[in-house]
Every structure is written in structure tokens, then in C-alpha cells.
Amino acid sequence: MSEEGEGFLSRWSRRKRAVVEGRAPEEPTLPAPLEAKPEAPPAEPEDDFDLSSLPPLESLTIESDFKAFLHRKVPLELRSAALRRAWSLDPAIRDFIGPADYAWDFNAPDGVPGFALELGGDAMKLLSHALGLDAPAPKPEAKAPDEGVAVAETPAPEAPRAPPNLAIAEAAPEAEAPPEAPLERPRRHGGALPV
């Protein structure tokens, strides 16, 4: 039988039946020995890196370039010390206070940074711009008539007249609407009536 496509349970079942039938179970064949692995590709030429070219840690400032400390030939302790120095120089990292709920006063309006009752700074300006509240109201232009030029006034058009032999019915006066009765709220529970 071929054992290549055979799973664990089918192999176990076949061996178990062979024992029940009184046959010796077939011993699994070992895989052929692996061939010798090909040699690894030649390593990249090692670049020359001099640890003495690194500046002393005390001379590093926020503007310093820390890339040299990240080279793979720099010892881990020196790399960690340089990064620690960079983090201590940056106030955004050094003074960071994480979300510690016990450190803020949630009862005060400005007790939690970033959460306030009023919008401040550019947020208020952006909101008023988005709603169109910052646009100035258009001013009506009033033209003064020129004194030297005479303006001819056009007469207003007259309403058409009805012929004399036709009777025009007057419009009936509008009836006043009766006052609305107060709306009763529907009951929301039980059938008990107030006494």
C-alpha cells in the first residue's frame, strides 16, 4: 500500500487491523536522507564602521542626528543609551502623561485635557465657517439718482376693468375658525379615574 497520500487515522486503522488479523504491522519507511545543503550565498562585504566616530552622549541635542547610533555594529547598550538621551531631550515624549483616569478631575469643566464644554481656538472658527456664520451679510446697494439726468417715471399698470353689464360677486368673508379644543392626553396606564 502507498503511505504517501495516507493520513494519520487511516495509517493507524490499517496497522490496528494488521495486529488483529495476526500479521506484523508494516514498519514505516524512513525518508531518504537529505542532500547536503548548498552553501549560503557569500555575505555582503562588511562596511567599515568605527565606534570612535560616534559623538559622545553628553554632546547630543534635540537637533543631533541619531541615525549613526542605529547601525548594526553599535553595541546594544550604547544604542539604548543614545535613544534614552533622545527621548529625554524631546519634551513631547519626556513630559507625556498617559491616560491616567485618576490623575484628572472629571468634575471640573477643564479637568480633562482635550475635553471642554466650549470649543476653543481654530475649532470655533472652522465650525462657524462650515455653517456659513462667518460670511458678512450682503449690503443693499442704494443708487442715488443723478441730478443732471431726468428719469422718466413709468406709470403703474392699471387693473383691468370689468364690463359695466356684468355683476361681480363679492368674496364672502372668511369664517373664523372655531377655537380648538384642548387635546386630551391619552392614558398610559390603568383604568382608574381620578376622584
Secondary structure as GFF3:
##gff-version 3
##sequence-region A 1 195
A	DSSP	alpha_helix	8	20	.	.	.	ID=ss1
A	DSSP	three_ten_helix	51	53	.	.	.	ID=ss2
A	DSSP	three_ten_helix	57	59	.	.	.	ID=ss3
A	DSSP	three_ten_helix	67	70	.	.	.	ID=ss4
A	DSSP	alpha_helix	76	89	.	.	.	ID=ss5
A	DSSP	alpha_helix	91	94	.	.	.	ID=ss6
A	DSSP	alpha_helix	122	131	.	.	.	ID=ss7
###
